[in-house]
């Protein structure tokens, strides 16, 4: 008697909804808590809240999972370095059969006031190389994103030096508050459509 083989991935997808929260940044000690790593810092806040340990590696990324009442959640830090983020995200999405509407990407934005959040469902890279890589590998600009403001660099300072610099002691409380708010928005999204999350968390 014949049978139809059902793969582990499709079975998992059929049984439980899956959402992927991606924080962009650069791996390694020299880049910890820099302007460019606000995505990693927010993932750390989420991992702490959900009791998730990021101890699994695949496709040059480190991730952890949780089974929650809303479904399965994956927290991901690509370890490709910022400019190649899509090389990690796309194959991981394919492996777990995650739809584009079931991801959210958290990253820094030079054009937003420091600590301010801006949520969007689509848009260009705006000069951000991590987003540029994601758009290239995902084949679309339409994916959920949470941008965390870091301001433009002071006059005379190169953008490349600024984004790889750490926050001042004075700025750290404000930035930590923004990571907490970005984590709040991410967790709200586990239960609500992203449009509702935008309405609740976009700051005027």
N, C-alpha and C positions, 0 to 999 in steps of 0.2 A: 504493500500500500504506500502510495507516495505521500510526501509531506512538504510543507512550505517552511523553509528555514527563516526564522525571524532573528535578526541580529540583536546584540545587546543594546546598541545605540538606539535603534528604532523602538525597542521595547521600553527603554527608559523614557524616551520622549513621549510615547503613547501614555505611559502611566502618570507622568508628572510633568507639570510645566517647568521650564528651565529658563532662568534669566542670568545674564552675564554682566557683571559690573567691572569695568576696566579702568584702572588708574594709570595714566601715562607718567613716565619718568625715566631716569637713567639709573642703571644698577651700580652698586659699589659705594663704599664709604665716602669717597670724595664728593659724591653727589647727594648725599643724604640731607634732607631738609633745606634744599636749595629752592629758588623760585620755580625752577622747571619741574620740581618733583612734588608739586602739591597733589597730583593724582595718587602717587604712592602713599603720601601722608594720609589722604582720605581713606584709602583702602585699609591702612593700619587701624584707623578709627573704627571702620566697619567690621574688620576682623575681630577687634576687641569686643565690640558690642554683641556680635553674633556667636562669639566663642569659636571662631574659625582659625585654624592654623594653616598658614600658607606653606605647605610642605610637599606639594606635588609639582612635578615639572613635566612639561610637554611643549614641544614646538618653541623651545627657547623662551618659555615663560614660566613663572612660578604662580601657583594658584591653590586655592582651598575651596571646599564645598560645604554646604549646609543644607539639610532637608528641613524646611520650615513649613508651617501650615499653608503658606501661599504657593509652595512648590520648592524646587531645587534652586539654590543660588550658588553661583560661582564667582569668586573674587579673583581677579587676575592682575598681575603686574608683568607686562612684557619685559624681558631681559635683553632685548635686541639692541638697546640704546634707542633713544627717542626717534631718530630719523627713519628707523626700520620697523616701527611698531606694528604695521600691517602684516609683516612677515610672521608674526606670532599670532595675532588675533584671528586672521582669516582661517588658517588651518585648524585652530582650536574650535572655532565656530562650526566648521565643517565636520570635525570629529564628533562633536556633541550634538550636531544637527540643530544648532541654535539659529533662529530666524533673526533678521536684521532689526525687527521691531522689539526684540527681546534683549537688546544690549543697551547699555548706557556708558558713555566715555567721559571720564573726569580729567580735566587738564587746566593748565595755566593760560591766562589771557592778559597780554600786555596792554590792551586797550580798555580794560576795566579797572576801576578804582580798586586799590588794594583791599582784599577781603570781601569784595562784592561778588555775588553769584549772578550768573545769567544762564538760563536753561533754554535750549533750542532743540528742535527736531530735525533741522537740516541747516546747511550753510556751507560756504567755501572754507578752505583751510585758514584763510586770513593770515597767511605767512607762517603758520605753525607747522613745522615739519612732521611732527607726529601725526597730526590730522591729515596732512598731505599724503602720508604713507597709507593711512587707513582708507582714505578715499580711493587711492590707487588700487589697493588690494581688495576692497569691498565692492568696487565698481559703482559706487553711489555716494552722494553727499547727504543722503537722507538717513541719518541715524541719530538717536537721542544723545544729547551731550550736556554736561554740567561744566560750565567754565568758571574758574575761580580767578578773580582779578589780582594782578600783581603790580600794576602800574608800569609805566615806561621807565627806563633807566634815567638816572640823573644826567644832566647835560654833560657831554664830554665822555660818557661811559659807553662802551660798546654793548650792544644788545647781547651778544654772545657771552660777554663777561658777566653781565647783569643776571641773566637767567641761571647761570651756574654759580651765582653767589648765594650765600645763606641769608636768611632774614635777620634783621637787626634784633637786638633784645627787646627794643621798644615795639617792634612789629609782631613779635611771636604770639602774644595773647590774641591779637586781632586775627592772625592767620589761623590759630588753633580753633577759634570760634567759627571761622569760615569752613574749616574741615568738618567740624561738628554739624554745621548746617547742611553741607553737601552730603554728609552721611544721612542726616534726617531726610533729605529729599530722595536719596537712593532707596531708603527703606520704605518711604511712602509709596514709591513707584512699584514696590513689590505687590502692593494691594490695589493701586489706582492706575488708570491710564496716564500716560506721560503728559497729556494736555492738562489734566487736573494738577499734576505735580508742578508744571510750569506756572499755572495760575496761583498756586499757593506759595511757591518759593522764589519766583522772579522778584527781585528787589528794585524798587523805583529809584 
